[in-house]
């Protein structure tokens, strides 16, 4: 964004009626002062103006003037995408409820419900995020930076992807995510992510997990 112009701001400004009173008193005082002196009018006028100017400077100083230059800086926020890397994400599930399998197949962009049972939980997640030429990831990167992490017992950073041009790197990183962690600590991962996000512009934490903790926080 563009910087704002240099502005003059009064920290303790006088009210209009106060300034008017100052002006009237100053003019009357200076006029009375120089009426008693035997000075010609051409010499008296500059002296009157100088005294009025001195009073005006004093009033301005009491108003505490400050020069202000505002600089606008845009800092984009980022989304944390935290993917469960525990061994449970390598399991394949068979769903007795056909409607659930069909919903998963649609979300992952698979051809039919039968294909769901052939993929692990992590593969279903990858398929959902990478379907339609990684439309979901592209949408995120259009407005946000993306920080990709994995977690099992603790959080591990995979990479930081700052612009929509880094979508190919994010896709490649998603393709090789592991699923070999010995434990799953969902509350601990969230606590660690929130601690890491302190002081940063994090707009959201997207947690991709099968939802089961095997380790206390």
C-alpha positions in Angstrom: 0.0 0.0 0.0 1.0 3.6 -0.5 2.5 5.6 2.3 0.3 8.4 3.7 1.5 12.1 3.2 3.4 13.9 5.9 0.8 15.4 8.3 0.8 18.0 11.1 -1.1 16.8 14.1 -1.8 18.8 17.3 -1.5 16.5 20.4 -3.2 19.1 22.8 -5.2 21.4 20.6 -7.0 24.4 22.0 -10.7 24.8 21.3 -11.9 27.4 18.8 -13.3 29.8 21.4 -10.0 29.6 23.4 -8.0 30.5 20.3 -10.4 33.4 19.6 -9.9 34.7 23.2 -6.1 34.4 22.8 -6.3 36.4 19.6 -8.5 39.2 21.0 -6.4 39.5 24.2 -3.2 39.6 22.3 -4.4 42.2 19.8 -5.8 44.4 22.6 -2.6 44.1 24.7 -0.2 44.8 21.9 -2.3 47.7 20.6 -2.5 49.3 24.1 1.3 48.7 24.6 2.4 50.6 21.5 -0.2 53.4 21.7 1.8 54.8 24.6 5.1 54.9 22.7 6.1 57.7 20.5 6.8 55.6 17.4 5.7 56.4 13.9 3.0 54.1 12.4 5.3 52.5 9.7 7.6 51.4 12.5 4.9 50.4 14.9 3.1 48.0 12.6 6.1 45.6 12.2 6.6 45.6 16.0 2.9 44.8 16.6 3.1 41.9 14.1 6.3 40.6 15.7 4.7 40.5 19.1 1.5 38.9 17.8 3.7 36.3 16.0 5.6 35.5 19.2 2.3 34.9 21.1 1.1 32.7 18.2 4.2 30.6 18.4 3.8 30.2 22.1 0.2 29.0 21.7 1.3 26.6 18.9 4.0 25.2 21.2 1.5 24.7 24.0 -0.7 22.7 21.5 2.2 20.2 21.1 2.5 20.0 17.3 3.8 16.7 15.8 4.8 15.8 12.3 3.3 12.4 11.5 4.2 10.2 8.6 2.3 6.9 8.4 3.8 4.0 6.6 1.5 1.2 5.5 2.9 -2.3 5.3 0.9 -5.3 4.2 1.9 -8.5 5.9 0.1 -11.6 4.5 -1.1 -14.1 7.0 -0.5 -17.8 6.6 -2.4 -21.0 7.1 -0.8 -23.9 9.0 -1.7 -27.3 7.3 -0.8 -30.0 9.8 -1.1 -33.6 8.6 -1.2 -36.6 10.8 1.9 -38.7 10.1 1.2 -41.6 12.5 1.1 -45.2 11.3 -2.7 -45.2 11.7 -2.9 -43.0 8.6 -1.5 -45.9 6.5 -4.5 -48.1 7.3 -7.2 -48.9 4.7 -10.8 -48.8 5.9 -13.8 -50.7 4.6 -17.1 -48.9 5.1 -20.2 -50.9 5.7 -22.3 -47.8 5.0 -22.2 -47.3 1.2 -23.3 -43.6 1.6 -20.1 -42.9 3.7 -17.9 -44.5 1.1 -19.6 -42.6 -1.7 -19.1 -39.3 0.1 -15.4 -40.1 0.6 -15.1 -41.0 -3.0 -16.6 -37.7 -4.1 -14.4 -35.7 -1.7 -11.3 -37.4 -2.9 -12.3 -37.3 -6.6 -12.3 -41.1 -7.0 -14.3 -42.8 -9.7 -16.4 -44.9 -7.4 -17.0 -45.9 -3.8 -15.1 -49.2 -4.3 -11.9 -47.3 -4.8 -12.0 -45.9 -1.3 -11.1 -49.3 0.2 -8.0 -49.5 -2.0 -6.5 -46.3 -0.5 -5.0 -45.6 2.8 -6.3 -42.7 5.0 -3.3 -40.6 4.0 -3.8 -41.4 0.3 -7.5 -40.3 0.6 -6.4 -37.0 2.2 -3.8 -36.5 -0.5 -6.3 -37.2 -3.2 -8.8 -34.7 -1.8 -6.2 -32.0 -1.6 -4.7 -32.7 -5.0 -7.9 -33.3 -7.0 -8.8 -31.0 -9.9 -5.2 -30.0 -10.3 -4.8 -29.2 -6.6 -7.7 -26.7 -6.7 -7.9 -26.7 -2.9 -4.2 -25.8 -2.4 -4.3 -23.3 -5.2 -7.3 -21.6 -3.6 -5.4 -21.4 -0.3 -2.3 -20.0 -1.9 -4.2 -17.3 -3.8 -4.8 -15.4 -0.5 -2.6 -17.1 2.1 0.8 -18.4 2.6 0.9 -22.1 3.6 3.1 -23.7 6.2 3.0 -27.5 5.8 3.7 -29.6 8.9 3.4 -33.2 10.0 2.8 -34.5 13.5 2.8 -37.7 15.3 4.5 -37.5 18.7 5.5 -33.9 17.9 5.2 -31.4 15.1 7.7 -31.4 12.2 7.9 -28.6 9.7 7.9 -29.8 6.0 8.1 -26.4 4.2 6.8 -22.9 3.8 5.1 -22.0 0.6 4.6 -18.2 0.2 2.9 -17.6 -3.1 0.5 -19.3 -5.6 3.6 -19.9 -7.8 4.9 -22.4 -5.2 1.9 -24.7 -5.6 4.0 -27.3 -7.5 6.4 -27.5 -4.5 3.5 -27.9 -2.2 2.0 -30.7 -4.3 5.4 -32.5 -4.4 5.7 -32.2 -0.6 2.1 -33.5 -0.2 2.9 -36.5 -2.4 5.7 -37.8 -0.2 4.3 -37.3 3.3 5.1 -40.2 5.6 2.8 -42.2 7.7 5.2 -44.0 10.1 4.8 -42.3 13.5 4.6 -44.5 16.5 2.1 -42.4 18.4 -0.5 -39.7 17.7 -0.6 -36.7 20.0 -3.4 -34.5 18.6 -3.7 -32.2 21.7 0.0 -31.9 22.0 0.4 -31.0 18.3 -2.3 -28.3 18.6 -0.6 -26.9 21.7 2.8 -26.9 19.9 1.3 -25.3 16.8 -0.3 -22.5 18.8 2.9 -21.9 20.7 4.8 -21.6 17.4 2.1 -19.3 16.0 2.5 -16.8 18.9 3.3 -13.3 17.4 2.7 -14.4 13.8 -0.2 -13.7 11.5 -1.7 -17.1 11.5 -5.3 -17.0 10.1 -6.1 -20.7 10.5 -4.7 -24.1 11.5 -6.0 -26.9 9.3 -5.6 -30.2 11.1 -5.8 -33.4 8.9 -6.0 -36.5 11.1 -8.0 -39.6 11.7 -8.8 -38.0 15.0 -7.6 -40.6 17.5 -4.9 -39.7 20.1 -2.7 -42.5 21.4 -0.6 -40.3 23.6 -1.7 -38.0 26.4 -1.0 -34.3 25.9 
